[in-house]
Amino acid sequence: MPIEMDMSKEADSTDKFVVKYRQQYYDLSKFMHKHPGGINTLKGLNSTDMTARFLKAPPHSDAAMYLMREYKIDPVDSQKPKSSKKETLHHDDEGTMRQRPRETEDTNNNQIDESMEHLVDWSKAMLPQIANITECYDDWVHKPVDRPLRLFGPWYLEMCTKTPWWLVPLFWIPVIIKCVLKEFNSAWQDRSQLAVFSSYFLFGVLLWSFLEYTLHRWVFHVKLSTKSGSWLCTFHFMIHGLHHKVPFDPMRLVFPPLPGALLAAIIYTPLSFVLSHPRVVLSGALAGYLCYDMIHYYLHYGNPSLGAFVHMKRYHHHHHFSHQTLGYGISSPLWDVVFKTRIHLRKLRYQLRWS
């Protein structure tokens, strides 16, 4: 049903996507292409009361409902055309509404947050603050928000935490080629040796898929409690917790190459003493890793049309918002099946799309 305000003309003349839900108003324009259910799930909802349709839809998780707070607006603002400066509306401590510009770094100074976000100051570096919220860290970190996050205070450290997706293949493809060529050149004329080297390469790919699962499950999702120490919580947030807290940050969806190289060296060194042709295995593992990182970015920001990638995108979104203790495989569900942590998705009645 149309929203009980004369705002249809204003909505048509701006890029807002305003909906009403349970007497509250939300501008979903910044969320539409990020919506796990696809942009077509929201079709026809602009300037309408979506309460009835929302209640008929499959139940949304607590994490999804928490994220919805990020897009809440003042009903009066929903009638105003957007100015040239991007703005968002939030509650202040007295419950009234006020505007603030959305800047590169959040400057709310704890005066406009809702729910658990008052525990931290989003205008400051987040990593030093984790030690102050250890008792409720596990609950807080799995409640996603859609806002800028600064990890470190010094700019030179912060710069190292942000990585554009294209930097990963630019760094790793030459490394993989060098490892492969050095070994395969000597075996190119011997088909039997070439087959052996190819099997070692495929073993490296399989080895990476196992490392991907084990690292994601037992390191990135290490079990935390109210008694977990500040060092453990800080470590968890730095390596993976921030991705669950701000899952839409495009600059923190791939692993930075330099710490990736350090991790590869740590894993490779002991394996080089027990494996035959360790460079070939390494090249296969790095190829598997590269595919994983590119797939991970694509699952967050891509618009897949192939059934397999649509399934993978839905699967990973369920890991983020509904089943955070399941679905650890990203590039492959193999080890989720082996270790019985697979997420079973319901069948869709229509094809999802995200653009």
N, C-alpha and C positions, 0 to 999 in steps of 0.2 A: 504494500500500500504506500502511497506517496507520503513523504514526511510532512508532518503537520506544521509546515512553515512554507511561506511563499518564497522558495529558494530555487526552483527549477531553472529559472532563467539565469540566475547567477552561476549555478553549477555548470550550465551549458557554456557559459562565456569564459570559464576558467578551466584550469587543469585539475580541479579538485574532484575527489570521488567520495562524497559524503554519504554516510549511511547512519541510520538510527538503530540502536539496539538497547532494549530495556530502559528507555527514557534517557539514554546517553547518546552522544553524537561522536562519530569517528571519521576522520579524513584518511582514507586508505590509498590515496594516490601514490604515496611512497612505498606502499607495501604490495601493490597488485602484482608486480612482476616477481616478487619474492614469495608469494603465497604458496605454501606446499601443495595446496589443492589445485593449483593452476589458475591462470587469469580468467578462464572461461567459467570457473566456479562462481565468480562474482558478477557474471554477465547479467545486466538488467537491474542491478541493485543500486546504481547511482541515484541519489536523492530519494531513496525509499526507506521504509521501516523494514529491516531485514529480520526482525525477531522471529517471526513464524517460520521463515525459511531456514534460519540458523538452527532452530530447535528441531527441525525435521532432518537436518543433515546428520551424518555420523558424529558422535560426541567428540568435542574438541578436548584436548588434554589440558591439564592445569598449566603447563608451560605455554601453550598456545593462548590461553585466556590471559595469562600474565603479560604476554607480548602485546596483546590487544590494547593494554593501557597506554602504550607508547603513542597511539594514534588518536587518543581522545582529544576532543576540541570543545570549545565553548559554542553552544548553539547559536549565539549571536554572530560569532566569527564565521560560521558556515554560510552566512548570507553575504559575506564581504569578499569581493574579488581579491586575489592574491596580489600583493605589492611586488615590486621588482626584487626586494630582499625576501629570501625564504624565511618564514616564521613558523613557530609552533606554539601551542598554547598548553599551559600546565596549571595545576593547582598550586597555590602557595600555602603556607602553614595555616592560614585562617580559612582555607577552603574556597577562597575567591579565585577568579581566573585572571591570569595576566599573560602578556606576550613576552617572548624573548626571541632574539635571532638565533638561528641554528648556525653556529660557527664551526670552524675547523675542530676546535676542542670545546667540549661541553663546559659552560660556565654557570651551571645552575646553583652552585654553592650550597647544595642540600636544601634549598628552600622550596623546591617545586616537585620533588620526587614523591612517589607513592609507594606503599608497601615496603619492601626490603631495601629499596635504593637509598633510603636515608642513612643506611649503615656506612656508606662510602661517599667520598666527595668526587664527583665525576669531572670536576675541573682540575684535578690534580693527578699525578702519576698513580696508577692503580696498584702496581706491584708492592710498593712499601706499605700499602694499607691492608693487604691481605692478613698480615699478622694480627690485626686488630679485630678480625671477624672470624677467627678460627672455629668458634663454637657453632656458628650458623653458616660457615662457608659452603658446605656441601649443598645445603638447601638454596643458598643465594646464587651459586655459580650455575645451577641448572634451571634458573629462571631467566630466560633470554630477554634481551632488550635490543632495540635498534637505534643505536646512538654511537658517536665517536668514542673511542677508548684510547687513552694514552697509557702505555705500559711503564715506560721509564721517564724520569725527569729530564736528564741531559739529552739534548737533541741528537747527539751522535750515537747514543745507545738506542734511542727510539727509532732512528732511521734504520738501524740494523734489524728491527723487528717487522718491518714492512717490506713485502716482496711482491712485485708484479708477476703475474703468472708466466709471462714470456721469458723471464730471467732464468727459470728452472731449465727448460730445454736448451736455452742458449749456453748454459754452463755445463750441463751433463751430457749432451749429445756428443761433443768432441771427446769427452772423457771415455764414453762408451766405445766410440769408434776406434780410439787409440788402443784400448784394451783388446778389442776384437781383432783388429788388423794385425797386431803384433803376434797373436797366437795363430790366427787362421792363415796367414801368409805361408807359414811353414807347412801347413797341412792341405793347401789348396789342390795340389796334384795327387794327393792320396785320398781316395774316396772313403776308405774305411776309417782313416784318421779324422777326416772331415765329419763323418757321422758321429764319431766319438765326441769331437769338440761340440757339435750341435747338441748332443744329448746333455753335455755339461752346461751349455748355455741355457737350455730349457730347465735343467735342474736349478740353475741360479734364479730363473723367473719364479719357479715353484717355491724356492727358499724364501724369496722376497715376500710372496703371498702369505707364507707362514709367519714371517717376521712382522708383516703388516698387521696380521690378526693379533699376535701375541703382544706386540707393543701397544696396540690400541686397547686391548682388553686389560692387560695386567700392569701396564705402566701409565698410559694416558688416562685410564679409568681405574686407577688404584683405589681401593676401598677407603673411604674417609668417614670419619665420625665426629661427634662433638668434641672428642678428646684428641683428635689429630693435632699434632704440633704445628707451630707456625711455619717451620721449615718445609714440612711436607705439603701443607696447603699452598705455600708460595711456589714451590716447585711444580705442583700440579697445575696451578693457574698459568704459570709461565709456559709450560710445554703443551697444554691442551685445554685447560679450564677456560681460558679467555675465548677460545673458539666456540664453546658452548654458551658463553655469556653473550657474545656479540657474533652470532653465526653469519651475519650478512656483511661483515667487513671484508671487502674484496682483496685487501692488501695483506690479509692474514689467513689465506686459504691454502697457500702452498708453503713448503718448508724452505727457509732461507738456505742457499747453497753452502755457505761456509760452515755453519753447524752441521749441515747434512754431510759434508765431506769429513768432518771430524767423527761423526757417528759411524760413517762407512768405514773409516780407518780402524776404529775401535772394534767393530764387528769382524772386519776382514783379517786383521792381524792374527788372532788365534786360529781362525779357519784356514789360513794359508799353510799352517803346519800339518793339517790333517787331510786336506783335500788335494786331489790331483788337478793340475791345471787351474789353480785358484783364480788366475786372471780371467779365464773364460767364465767361471762361475760368478765372479764379481761383475763382469759385464752383463750377464743375464739378470743378476739381482738389481743392478742399477737401471737396466731397461724396464724391469718390473716396477721399480720405484717411480721412474719417470712416468710410466703409464698411470700409476696410482695417483700421483699428484695432479696430473692433467685431468684425469677422470673426476677427482675430488672437486677441482675448481669448476668443471663443467656441470657437475651435479648441483652445484649451488647457483650458478649463473647462466647455465645453458638452457636452450629450449629444445630438448630432444624430441624427435618424432619416431625414431625406431623403438619398437616395443621393449627391447632389452634395456635401452638407456632410460626409457620412461620408468620401467620397473626399478632400475638402480636409483634413480632420483627419488622416487617415492620411498624406497627402502631406506635411503640415507636420511631423508626428512623424518621418517618415523623414528630413527635412532635419535635424532636431535630433540624431537618434541613429544614423543610418546613412549618410546622404549629405550631409554638411555643405558640400560643394562643388557641390551641385546643388539644384534645387528652390527657387530664390530668389523665385518668384512666390507670393504668399500669397492675395490676393484674386482673382487670375486666373492661369492657367497660360500665357496668350498669349505672353509674352516668353520663357518657358522653352522653348516650342516654336520660336520664331523663332531664339533663340540656342543651341538644342540643349543645354539644361541640364535638360531634363525628367527627372523620376524616373518610371520605369515600375513600377507596383505590380502585385503578383500578384493574381489573382482570389481572392475569399473564398468559402468554402463556407457561411458563415453570416453573419448580420447582427451587426455589433458594436454594443455599447452601453456607456455609461460611467456608468450609475447604475441 
